[in-house]
Amino acid sequence: MLAYTAGDTDVPLLEETIGDNFEAVVARFPYHDALIEAAAVPGEEARRWSYTKLNDDVDRLARALLALGIEAGERVGIWSPNCAEWTILQYATAKIGAILVNVNPAYRSHELEFVVNQSGMRMLVSAPSDKNSDYTSMARQALAVCPELRELVFLPDAGLSELTAGDPETDAERSYAELLKRADDVGHAALKARMAGLDRHDAINLQYTSGTTGFPKGATLTHHNILNNGYSIGGQLGYTEHDRVVIPVPFYHCFGMVIGNLAALSRGAATIPGRGFTPAAALEAVQDFGGTSLYGVPTMFIAELSHPEFASYDLSTLRTGVMAGSLCPIEVMSRVVTEMHMTDVAICYGMTETSPVSTMTRSTDTLAQRTETVGRTMPQLESRIVDPATGAVLDCGAIGELCTRGYAVMKGYWNQPDKTAEAVDAEGWMHTGDLARMDADGYVVVEGRIKDIVIRGGENVYPREIEEFLYTHPDIQDVQVIGVPDERYGEELMACVILKPGSAALDAEGLAEFCRGKLAHYKIPRYVDVRESFPMTVSGKIRKVQMRQEAAARLGL
């Protein structure tokens, strides 16, 4: 039996733009909560938007952008942690057909200027600052050196309604409040005319892949791509107008913008964004606003469960949520289901280039299926496992490269046709670069990245298998297994571990003793590196390439 599946086709795809879909949802649920933003300053009230109010604010911003002459297809960047204005800009650009460029909040000047230039960005909407990032000075520097960047708009500072990043230095700068005043120069008829001229297959979003190596590539996504993916995810999660979705993951990434905003807002649910992740803030949002769904990568759930006051939070309203970014250890999943009440929690797998979700677990799946697999193919998509060398479809159970085809596959990498051709073949299959296998029921098991395979003495070793076993060690909270150079075997294994608080020291011999008789000898890590944290991309991917480089340098290899 070949490793190929096609998702359900019972539910037809939406054949509309994001703006048209949103207005239809607003008409159905005008006075339901659409967006709730926790107070940035203790003692202040949370900000709330009904669907009607959110649509009014979206339209006001859309008309202001029209007044500045923003054309359909022009690129407008957003550089900010999660906030209400991020969502408003997302929908405003969709309504006028501008392409929203998501800028990684962790970027510094060099990276920002690369994305601005590569995308041909005309306007950048930016937070003044965040944590240790002075966005204002970096944005002004980009304005000075990037020829196509013509306008900067600075969002309000968190907790201060009209204060921005200081007085504008040039005519090309304005505050968000000043931008909104321009809406009075354009009527609603002009906005409706612009919306009527858009096509669902128009590019609407550039998401720069948070790759673990090299410069990021701009995945070009359409209304059709991301609206349908979000709507499909919301359907699998059973979202209705009664759900409240807590989103501590970044809007910059598909996880926050599509799995979060579009999945919820296309179904009439409310979104509750978190400006930045802390375990306490996420747990408080669930408790304070009656969250029914909570998102995160596994390390975020581990941090929440490990919070010293975890037991004091009322999480009884939770029923579902999404884990993505990496597979979840079964011990963690079991606690999420039982202690966080997330009985319907789902695992989503995908990549930016597939809008992002291509496989997903269902609420009817067993705990094992939700921890050992990434579920089955999403509706209206296809999946298959191929030999990376020949492209031949493999049999069920064989490990090869996971490929995806269907509506969710990106238009391509922005202005990079050669890179696009490397990723998407002539038949429309997106080659993920992930090693996986598929069982006879269509469940997909991801074994890791092709580039993460460790070849020790001629044996292919899959780090994920070893990591899953090491999670059973009583003192290990989190673990990543990498390969490091070795003269005799070519590569050796290193276990990079984060220990649970109060645990005894762990060295290579102690770990080897734990593994003996349970893992083949060549799968037992030779080295142990006890760490406080792992280097990660903003979207939650572990930077294993960086870890390998650091380990090799530390070992003098």
C-alpha positions as CSV (number, residue, x, y, z in Angstrom):
1,M,0.0,0.0,0.0
2,L,1.5,3.3,-1.1
3,A,2.0,6.1,1.4
4,Y,-0.5,8.5,-0.1
5,T,-3.7,10.1,1.3
6,A,-6.2,12.7,0.2
7,G,-8.2,14.6,2.8
8,D,-12.0,14.8,3.0
9,T,-13.8,16.8,0.2
10,D,-17.2,17.0,1.9
11,V,-16.8,20.6,2.9
12,P,-16.2,22.9,-0.2
13,L,-13.5,25.5,-0.2
14,L,-14.5,29.1,0.4
15,E,-14.4,31.1,-2.8
16,E,-14.1,34.6,-1.4
17,T,-11.6,37.1,-0.2
18,I,-10.7,37.5,3.4
19,G,-12.5,40.9,3.5
20,D,-15.7,39.5,2.1
21,N,-15.6,36.5,4.5
22,F,-15.1,38.8,7.5
23,E,-18.0,41.0,6.6
24,A,-20.2,37.9,6.3
25,V,-19.2,36.8,9.8
26,V,-19.8,40.4,11.2
27,A,-23.3,40.2,9.8
28,R,-24.0,37.0,11.6
29,F,-22.4,37.9,14.9
30,P,-22.5,41.7,15.1
31,Y,-22.4,42.1,18.9
32,H,-20.3,39.0,19.8
33,D,-16.8,39.5,21.1
34,A,-14.3,39.4,18.3
35,L,-11.1,40.6,20.1
36,I,-10.1,41.0,23.7
37,E,-6.8,42.5,24.7
38,A,-5.6,42.3,28.3
39,A,-4.6,45.5,29.9
40,A,-1.0,46.4,29.3
41,V,-0.8,48.3,32.6
42,P,-2.0,46.7,35.9
43,G,-5.3,48.3,37.0
44,E,-6.5,49.3,33.6
45,E,-9.4,47.8,31.8
46,A,-9.0,45.2,29.0
47,R,-9.8,46.5,25.5
48,R,-12.7,44.8,23.8
49,W,-14.0,44.8,20.3
50,S,-17.3,43.3,19.1
51,Y,-17.4,42.1,15.5
52,T,-19.1,45.3,14.5
53,K,-16.6,47.6,16.3
54,L,-13.7,45.6,14.9
55,N,-15.1,45.9,11.4
56,D,-15.5,49.6,11.9
57,D,-11.9,50.0,13.0
58,V,-10.7,47.8,10.1
59,D,-12.6,49.9,7.6
60,R,-11.3,53.2,9.1
61,L,-7.7,52.0,8.8
62,A,-8.4,50.6,5.3
63,R,-9.8,54.0,4.1
64,A,-6.7,55.8,5.7
65,L,-4.4,53.5,3.7
66,L,-6.4,54.3,0.5
67,A,-6.0,58.0,1.3
68,L,-2.2,57.6,1.3
69,G,-2.4,56.0,-2.1
70,I,-1.7,52.4,-1.2
71,E,-2.5,50.3,-4.2
72,A,-3.5,46.6,-4.4
73,G,-0.4,44.5,-4.6
74,E,1.8,47.0,-2.8
75,R,3.6,45.7,0.3
76,V,2.8,47.0,3.8
77,G,5.0,45.7,6.6
78,I,4.0,45.1,10.2
79,W,6.8,44.9,12.8
80,S,5.3,44.5,16.3
81,P,4.5,42.0,19.0
82,N,0.9,40.9,19.2
83,C,-1.6,43.7,19.7
84,A,-5.0,44.6,18.5
85,E,-3.7,47.0,15.9
86,W,-1.8,44.0,14.3
87,T,-5.1,42.2,13.7
88,I,-6.8,45.4,12.5
89,L,-4.0,46.0,10.0
90,Q,-4.2,42.3,8.9
91,Y,-7.8,42.8,7.9
92,A,-7.4,46.3,6.6
93,T,-4.7,45.3,4.1
94,A,-6.8,42.3,3.1
95,K,-9.7,44.6,2.3
96,I,-7.7,46.9,0.1
97,G,-5.6,44.2,-1.5
98,A,-2.2,45.3,-0.1
99,I,0.2,42.5,0.6
100,L,0.9,42.4,4.4
101,V,4.6,41.6,5.1
102,N,5.1,40.0,8.5
103,V,8.4,41.1,10.0
104,N,9.9,39.0,12.7
105,P,9.8,40.9,16.0
106,A,13.3,39.6,16.8
107,Y,14.9,41.1,13.7
108,R,17.7,43.7,14.0
109,S,18.7,46.3,11.4
110,H,20.4,44.1,8.9
111,E,17.5,41.6,8.9
112,L,14.9,44.3,8.7
113,E,16.6,46.0,5.8
114,F,16.9,42.6,3.9
115,V,13.1,42.0,4.2
116,V,12.2,45.6,3.3
117,N,14.4,45.5,0.2
118,Q,13.5,41.9,-0.8
119,S,9.8,42.5,-0.6
120,G,9.9,46.0,-2.1
121,M,8.0,47.3,1.0
122,R,6.4,50.7,0.6
123,M,5.1,51.2,4.2
124,L,6.2,49.9,7.5
125,V,3.9,49.9,10.5
126,S,6.0,49.5,13.6
127,A,5.8,49.3,17.4
128,P,8.1,52.0,18.9
129,S,10.0,49.4,20.9
130,D,9.7,46.1,22.6
131,K,11.8,44.6,25.3
132,N,15.4,45.2,24.2
133,S,14.5,46.2,20.6
134,D,14.5,49.9,19.7
135,Y,12.3,49.5,16.6
136,T,12.1,53.3,16.1
137,S,15.7,53.9,15.3
138,M,16.0,50.7,13.2
139,A,12.9,51.6,11.2
140,R,14.3,55.2,10.6
141,Q,17.6,53.7,9.5
142,A,15.7,51.4,7.0
143,L,13.8,54.4,5.7
144,A,17.1,56.2,5.0
145,V,18.7,53.3,3.2
146,C,15.9,51.3,1.5
147,P,14.8,53.1,-1.6
148,E,11.2,51.7,-1.9
149,L,10.3,52.3,1.7
150,R,8.4,55.6,1.7
151,E,6.3,55.7,4.9
152,L,6.7,54.8,8.6
153,V,3.8,54.5,10.9
154,F,4.4,54.1,14.6
155,L,1.8,52.3,16.7
156,P,0.9,53.5,20.2
157,D,3.1,52.4,23.1
158,A,1.6,49.6,25.1
159,G,-0.8,51.1,27.7
160,L,-0.5,54.7,26.5
161,S,-3.4,55.5,24.1
162,E,-1.9,58.2,21.9
163,L,1.8,58.3,22.8
164,T,4.1,57.2,19.9
165,A,7.8,57.1,19.4
166,G,8.4,60.8,19.7
167,D,7.9,63.6,17.3
168,P,8.2,62.5,13.6
169,E,11.6,63.3,12.2
170,T,10.5,63.5,8.6
171,D,7.3,63.9,6.5
172,A,7.5,60.2,5.8
173,E,6.7,59.4,9.5
174,R,3.4,59.6,11.3
175,S,1.7,58.1,14.3
176,Y,-1.0,55.5,14.1
177,A,-3.5,58.1,15.3
178,E,-2.5,60.6,12.6
179,L,-2.8,57.9,10.0
180,L,-6.4,57.1,11.1
181,K,-7.3,60.8,10.6
182,R,-6.7,60.4,6.9
183,A,-9.7,58.0,6.7
184,D,-12.0,61.1,6.6
185,D,-10.5,61.8,3.1
186,V,-11.9,58.6,1.6
187,G,-15.5,57.5,1.6
188,H,-16.9,54.0,2.1
189,A,-17.8,53.7,-1.6
190,A,-14.1,53.9,-2.5
191,L,-13.3,51.0,-0.1
192,K,-16.2,48.9,-1.5
193,A,-15.0,49.6,-5.0
194,R,-11.5,48.4,-4.1
195,M,-12.8,45.2,-2.5
196,A,-15.0,44.5,-5.5
197,G,-11.9,44.5,-7.7
198,L,-10.0,41.9,-5.7
199,D,-9.6,38.2,-6.6
200,R,-9.4,35.4,-4.0
201,H,-6.2,34.2,-5.7
202,D,-4.4,37.5,-5.3
203,A,-1.3,37.5,-3.1
204,I,-2.2,39.0,0.2
205,N,0.6,38.0,2.6
206,L,4.3,37.6,2.6
207,Q,5.6,35.4,5.5
208,Y,9.4,35.2,5.7
209,T,10.3,31.7,6.7
210,S,12.0,31.6,10.1
211,G,14.6,29.2,8.6
212,T,17.2,27.8,10.9
213,T,19.9,28.5,8.3
214,G,20.5,31.2,5.6
215,F,18.5,34.2,4.7
216,P,14.7,33.9,5.0
217,K,12.5,33.4,1.9
218,G,9.2,35.2,1.4
219,A,6.4,32.7,1.1
220,T,3.7,34.4,-1.0
221,L,0.3,33.5,0.2
222,T,-3.2,34.3,-1.2
223,H,-6.6,35.0,0.3
224,H,-7.5,31.5,-0.9
225,N,-4.5,29.9,0.8
226,I,-4.8,31.3,4.3
227,L,-8.5,31.9,4.6
228,N,-9.3,28.3,3.7
229,N,-6.6,26.9,5.9
230,G,-7.8,29.0,8.9
231,Y,-11.4,28.1,8.2
232,S,-10.6,24.4,8.0
233,I,-8.6,24.4,11.2
234,G,-11.4,26.2,13.0
235,G,-13.8,23.5,11.7
236,Q,-11.6,20.7,13.0
237,L,-11.4,22.4,16.4
238,G,-15.2,22.9,16.5
239,Y,-15.0,26.7,16.8
240,T,-18.3,28.6,17.2
241,E,-19.2,32.1,18.3
242,H,-19.0,30.8,21.9
243,D,-15.3,30.1,21.8
244,R,-12.5,32.3,23.1
245,V,-9.1,31.6,21.7
246,V,-6.0,32.5,23.8
247,I,-3.1,33.2,21.4
248,P,0.3,33.7,23.1
249,V,2.1,32.7,19.9
250,P,3.2,35.5,17.6
251,F,1.0,36.9,14.8
252,Y,4.2,37.3,12.8
253,H,4.1,33.6,12.2
254,C,1.3,31.5,10.6
255,F,0.6,30.0,14.0
256,G,-0.7,33.2,15.3
257,M,-2.0,34.8,12.2
258,V,-3.7,31.9,10.5
259,I,-4.2,29.1,13.1
260,G,-5.0,31.9,15.5
261,N,-6.8,34.9,13.9
262,L,-8.2,33.4,10.8
263,A,-9.3,30.1,12.3
264,A,-11.2,32.0,15.1
265,L,-12.5,35.1,13.2
266,S,-13.8,33.1,10.2
267,R,-16.0,31.1,12.7
268,G,-17.3,33.9,14.9
269,A,-15.0,33.1,17.8
270,A,-13.1,35.7,19.9
271,T,-9.4,36.1,19.9
272,I,-7.3,37.0,23.0
273,P,-3.8,37.8,21.9
274,G,-0.8,37.8,24.2
275,R,1.8,40.5,23.6
276,G,4.6,38.2,24.6
277,F,4.6,34.8,26.1
278,T,5.0,34.2,29.8
279,P,3.4,31.3,31.6
280,A,1.5,33.5,34.0
281,A,0.1,35.8,31.3
282,A,-1.2,32.9,29.3
283,L,-2.8,31.2,32.3
284,E,-4.3,34.5,33.5
285,A,-5.8,35.1,30.1
286,V,-7.6,31.8,30.2
287,Q,-8.8,32.4,33.7
288,D,-9.8,36.1,33.3
289,F,-11.6,35.8,29.9
290,G,-12.9,32.3,30.0
291,G,-10.6,30.9,27.3
292,T,-11.9,27.8,25.7
293,S,-8.8,27.2,23.5
294,L,-5.1,27.8,24.2
295,Y,-2.2,27.7,21.7
296,G,1.5,27.0,22.1
297,V,4.5,25.0,21.2
298,P,5.3,22.1,23.6
299,T,7.9,24.1,25.5
300,M,5.2,26.7,26.3
301,F,2.9,24.1,27.7
302,I,5.8,22.6,29.7
303,A,6.4,26.1,31.2
304,E,2.8,26.6,32.1
305,L,2.5,23.2,33.8
306,S,5.8,24.0,35.6
307,H,4.6,27.4,36.9
308,P,4.8,27.4,40.7
309,E,1.2,28.8,41.0
310,F,-0.2,26.5,38.2
311,A,-2.7,24.8,40.6
312,S,-4.2,28.1,41.6
313,Y,-5.5,29.0,38.1
314,D,-9.0,28.2,37.1
315,L,-8.7,26.6,33.7
316,S,-12.0,24.9,33.7
317,T,-13.3,26.7,30.6
318,L,-10.6,25.2,28.4
319,R,-11.7,22.4,26.1
320,T,-9.3,22.5,23.1
321,G,-6.2,24.2,21.7
322,V,-3.3,23.6,19.4
323,M,0.2,22.4,19.8
324,A,2.6,22.9,16.9
325,G,6.2,23.6,16.2
326,S,7.4,20.2,17.4
327,L,5.9,17.0,18.7
328,C,4.7,16.8,22.2
329,P,6.0,14.2,24.7
330,I,3.2,11.9,25.8
331,E,3.7,12.8,29.5
332,V,3.2,16.5,28.7
333,M,0.2,15.8,26.5
334,S,-1.4,13.6,29.2
335,R,-1.0,16.5,31.8
336,V,-2.4,19.0,29.3
337,V,-5.5,16.9,28.8
338,T,-6.1,16.1,32.5
339,E,-4.8,19.1,34.4
340,M,-5.6,21.8,31.8
341,H,-8.9,20.3,30.7
342,M,-7.9,20.4,27.1
343,T,-9.5,17.1,26.2
344,D,-9.8,18.0,22.5
345,V,-6.3,19.5,22.1
346,A,-4.9,19.0,18.6
347,I,-1.5,18.6,17.1
348,C,-1.0,20.6,13.9
349,Y,1.8,20.0,11.4
350,G,2.7,22.2,8.5
351,M,5.0,24.9,7.3
352,T,4.7,28.5,6.2
353,E,4.7,27.4,2.6
354,T,1.5,25.4,3.1
355,S,-0.5,28.2,4.8
356,P,0.5,26.4,7.2
357,V,-1.4,23.3,8.3
358,S,-1.3,20.2,6.1
359,T,-2.0,17.4,8.7
360,M,-3.8,17.6,12.0
361,T,-5.1,15.3,14.7
362,R,-8.8,15.1,15.5
363,S,-10.6,15.2,18.8
364,T,-11.5,11.5,18.3
365,D,-7.9,10.5,18.1
366,T,-6.3,8.6,20.9
367,L,-3.7,10.2,23.2
368,A,-1.1,8.0,21.5
369,Q,-2.1,9.2,18.1
370,R,-1.9,12.8,19.3
371,T,1.7,12.4,20.6
372,E,3.2,9.8,18.2
373,T,1.7,11.3,15.0
374,V,0.8,14.6,13.5
375,G,-2.6,13.3,12.5
376,R,-4.1,12.9,9.1
377,T,-4.2,15.0,6.0
378,M,-6.4,18.1,6.2
379,P,-9.6,18.4,4.0
380,Q,-9.0,19.3,0.4
381,L,-5.3,18.5,0.6
382,E,-3.1,15.5,-0.4
383,S,0.0,14.0,1.3
384,R,2.5,11.4,0.3
385,I,5.9,10.1,1.3
386,V,8.6,9.9,-1.4
387,D,12.2,8.7,-1.7
388,P,14.2,12.0,-1.5
389,A,16.6,10.7,-4.1
390,T,14.3,9.4,-6.7
391,G,10.9,11.0,-6.0
392,A,9.2,7.6,-6.1
393,V,6.2,7.2,-3.7
394,L,7.2,4.8,-0.9
395,D,5.1,2.1,0.8
396,C,3.3,2.8,4.1
397,G,5.7,2.5,7.0
398,A,8.8,3.5,5.0
399,I,10.6,6.7,5.9
400,G,11.0,9.3,3.2
401,E,10.2,13.0,2.5
402,L,6.7,14.3,3.3
403,C,5.1,16.2,0.4
404,T,1.9,18.2,0.3
405,R,-0.3,19.3,-2.6
406,G,-3.5,21.3,-2.8
407,Y,-5.1,24.8,-2.3
408,A,-2.7,25.5,0.7
409,V,0.5,25.4,-1.3
410,M,2.0,28.9,-1.7
411,K,2.2,30.8,-4.9
412,G,5.9,30.7,-4.5
413,Y,8.8,32.5,-2.9
414,W,8.7,36.3,-3.6
415,N,10.9,37.1,-6.5
416,Q,12.8,33.8,-6.2
417,P,11.6,31.5,-9.0
418,D,14.7,29.2,-8.6
419,K,14.0,28.6,-4.9
420,T,10.4,28.1,-5.7
421,A,11.2,25.4,-8.3
422,E,13.4,23.6,-5.7
423,A,10.5,23.5,-3.2
424,V,7.4,22.9,-5.4
425,D,7.7,20.4,-8.2
426,A,6.1,20.5,-11.6
427,E,3.1,18.5,-10.3
428,G,2.4,21.0,-7.6
429,W,3.8,19.0,-4.7
430,M,5.5,21.0,-1.9
431,H,8.6,19.2,-0.7
432,T,8.7,19.8,3.0
433,G,12.3,18.7,3.8
434,D,10.8,16.6,6.6
435,L,11.4,12.9,7.1
436,A,8.2,11.1,7.8
437,R,6.3,7.8,7.5
438,M,2.6,7.1,7.0
439,D,0.6,4.2,8.4
440,A,-2.2,2.3,6.6
441,D,-4.8,4.6,8.2
442,G,-3.1,7.7,6.9
443,Y,-1.6,8.9,10.2
444,V,1.8,10.7,9.6
445,V,4.8,10.3,11.9
446,V,7.4,13.0,11.5
447,E,10.9,11.6,12.2
448,G,12.7,14.9,11.9
449,R,14.4,17.1,9.2
450,I,16.3,15.4,6.5
451,K,19.3,17.6,7.5
452,D,19.0,16.5,11.1
453,I,19.6,12.8,10.5
454,V,22.7,11.7,12.4
455,I,24.8,9.1,10.5
456,R,26.9,7.3,13.0
457,G,29.2,4.6,11.7
458,G,26.9,4.2,8.6
459,E,23.7,3.9,10.7
460,N,21.0,6.4,10.2
461,V,19.9,7.7,13.6
462,Y,16.7,9.7,14.0
463,P,17.0,12.1,16.9
464,R,13.2,12.2,17.5
465,E,13.2,8.6,18.5
466,I,15.9,9.1,21.1
467,E,14.3,12.3,22.4
468,E,11.0,10.6,22.9
469,F,12.7,8.0,25.1
470,L,14.8,10.5,27.0
471,Y,11.6,12.3,28.0
472,T,10.9,9.3,30.2
473,H,13.9,10.2,32.4
474,P,12.6,11.5,35.7
475,D,15.0,14.5,35.8
476,I,14.7,15.7,32.2
477,Q,12.2,18.5,31.4
478,D,13.2,19.0,27.8
479,V,15.7,17.5,25.4
480,Q,17.2,17.8,21.9
481,V,19.5,15.3,20.4
482,I,22.1,16.5,17.8
483,G,25.0,15.0,16.0
484,V,28.6,16.3,16.5
485,P,31.7,15.4,14.5
486,D,33.6,12.3,15.4
487,E,36.8,11.0,13.8
488,R,35.9,7.3,14.2
489,Y,32.2,7.2,13.5
490,G,31.8,10.3,11.4
491,E,29.2,11.6,13.9
492,E,28.4,11.0,17.5
493,L,25.3,11.8,19.5
494,M,24.9,14.6,22.0
495,A,21.8,15.0,24.3
496,C,21.2,18.6,25.1
497,V,19.0,18.6,28.2
498,I,17.1,21.0,30.4
499,L,16.7,19.5,33.8
500,K,13.6,19.8,36.1
501,P,14.1,22.2,39.0
502,G,15.8,20.5,41.9
503,S,17.1,17.6,39.9
504,A,20.5,16.0,40.6
505,A,23.4,16.6,38.2
506,L,23.3,14.5,35.0
507,D,26.4,13.4,33.1
508,A,27.0,11.2,30.1
509,E,27.7,8.1,32.1
510,G,24.5,8.6,34.1
511,L,22.4,9.0,31.0
512,A,24.1,6.0,29.3
513,E,23.2,3.9,32.3
514,F,19.6,5.0,32.0
515,C,19.6,4.0,28.3
516,R,21.4,0.7,28.5
517,G,19.1,-2.3,27.6
518,K,16.5,0.1,26.3
519,L,18.2,1.7,23.3
520,A,20.5,0.1,20.7
521,H,24.1,0.9,21.7
522,Y,24.6,3.3,18.7
523,K,21.6,5.3,19.8
524,I,23.0,6.1,23.2
525,P,24.3,9.7,23.4
526,R,28.0,9.9,24.0
527,Y,27.8,13.5,25.3
528,V,25.4,15.4,27.6
529,D,25.1,19.2,27.6
530,V,23.0,20.5,30.4
531,R,21.5,23.9,29.3
532,E,19.1,26.5,30.7
533,S,17.3,26.9,27.3
534,F,17.5,26.1,23.6
535,P,18.1,28.6,20.8
536,M,14.8,29.0,19.0
537,T,13.3,30.9,16.2
538,V,10.4,33.2,17.0
539,S,8.0,30.5,15.7
540,G,9.2,27.9,18.2
541,K,11.6,25.9,16.0
542,I,14.7,24.7,17.7
543,R,17.9,26.0,16.0
544,K,19.7,22.6,15.8
545,V,22.2,23.9,13.3
546,Q,23.3,26.5,15.8
547,M,23.4,23.9,18.6
548,R,25.6,21.7,16.5
549,Q,28.0,24.5,15.8
550,E,28.1,25.5,19.5
551,A,28.7,21.9,20.6
552,A,31.5,21.3,18.1
553,A,33.2,24.5,19.2
554,R,32.9,23.6,22.9
555,L,34.3,20.1,22.3
556,G,37.0,21.4,20.1
557,L,35.9,19.3,17.1
